Amino acid sequence: MSLLLHLVGVAVFGACTYYDIYYVLENAGPHQDNPLVKELFNSRPQWGGRWKFLTVWGLTVQLIYYVIAAVNDLLGSSTFVRRDGTRLQRLRDLFFTALALPVALVVCLMFWGLYAIHRDLVFPEVMDLFYPWWLNHGVHTMPLLLGLLEVLTVRHHYASNWVSVALLATFLVTYLAWTMYLALVAEIWVYGVLRVLSWPLRFLFMAGNLLVALGLFALGKRMDAVVWGKEKAAAAAKEGGGKKRR
């Protein structure tokens, strides 16, 4: 079951990555008369190219995770008994719990939340002309759906909160600093919501994003505890008993 889930993830996010790299910019070409399209897509080869968008950062995180997870299914382990786990499983678990799941929650919930408030803040209507609906759902819906299936069906160890939070915060702060650099140096506002806010509100918005991300990390950990808590407790008791016998 887990191998099938992870192969689906590789296929979905691999296909989305391929299409985004080779077709989105080409499809945007006929719409360069639109100022927003020209600003965001005509300059893609410069100023970070497609890496301006958190969606692309999140998509890459998902693809890397599902490749690691699929390889672990074939060569690693999936156990709650820590002494029986492989290094590959430890890498898989850290990557999922600290990055893949919380980033999926942040990207999907914030995108669709802002979309519901006013779509021009994150996905202007003109993008419907060259950004297909299936790609939109592939990068803004599937990470959440597959992530929740992962929580329900695959065993994961959580690292210490300090390690996980530091990794997640470093990822998000790096991205936010990058968006501010683009705005100040190249006058490229990646997201409309940042364009319309004053500077104090921009910093509050970014700080709020970090707090929401940390809250979603805690939510993911809680979901894991609800689903796997009893099995983890049994594994811990077994491991503790083994240490006493030795």
Disulfide bonds with the S-S distance in Angstrom:
none
